[in-house]
């Protein structure tokens, strides 16, 4: 799932060079994820993974690092499956 996740997130990170991997603990803000891009990324994640983020998952803290965002997405996917 990480590769698919990275492919989805990478276009929203203008400061991440194409030849560098997306590190799990990188600060997404430092890589160029601003508030508008966060909203756009949320819509793309919901569409790509066919899920809906609940209000409690929409904290900016959940978009702090790729690891935190992926964990949040995994939780959303688990809730959708049950």
N, C-alpha and C positions, 0 to 999 in steps of 0.2 A: 504493500500500500504506500510506502514512503515514496517510491519513484513517481507514482501517479499523483500523490500529494505535492511533491516538489514541482512536477511539471505544471500543476494547476496554480501554485503559489508564485513561482518564479517570475511570471510576467508583471507582477505587481511590485517587484523589487528592483527599481531602476539602478540602484547603487551596487547590486550584486553582479560582478563580472560574469560573463557567460562561461568562462573557463574555470570558475570556482564553484565548489560544491556548496549547497545550502547546509550550513552547520545547524544542528538541532538547537543549540543554545545561543544562536545569533539573535541580536535584538532586531526585530523586524522594522522598527522605526529607523534604526541606523542604516538599514538597507533601503530606505525610501518609502516604507509603507505609511502613508499619511491617512488622515481621517476619511477622505473621499475614497481612496484606494481600499481602505478597510471595508467600507460599505459595498463597494464593487466586488471585492474578493468574497465577501459573505454571500452575495447573490450567486457568484460563480460556483462556490463550494456547494451551496444548496442545490443548484441545478446539476452539477457534475455528479454528486453523490446521492441525489434524489432524497434529500433530507430537509428538514426545517429546523433551524436553530430556535430554541425557546428563548424567551426573554432572559432567563437566568444564565444563559450561555453567551449573552451579548456584551459582556464586560470587556473593556479594553485590555484588561489583564489577560484575557484568554487569547488575545492577539499579540502578546508580548514577544514570544519566541516561536519558532516552528514546532518545537517539542510540545509547548503548552497548547498551541493551536491544534496540532494533530491529536493530542490527548482529548481536547474538547470535541473535536470532530468524531473521534472514536466513541466517546460517550453518547453523542447525538445519534450516531449510527446504531449503537446498541439499543437505545431507547426506541428507535424506529423499528427495529427488528422484533421487539417484544410486544 
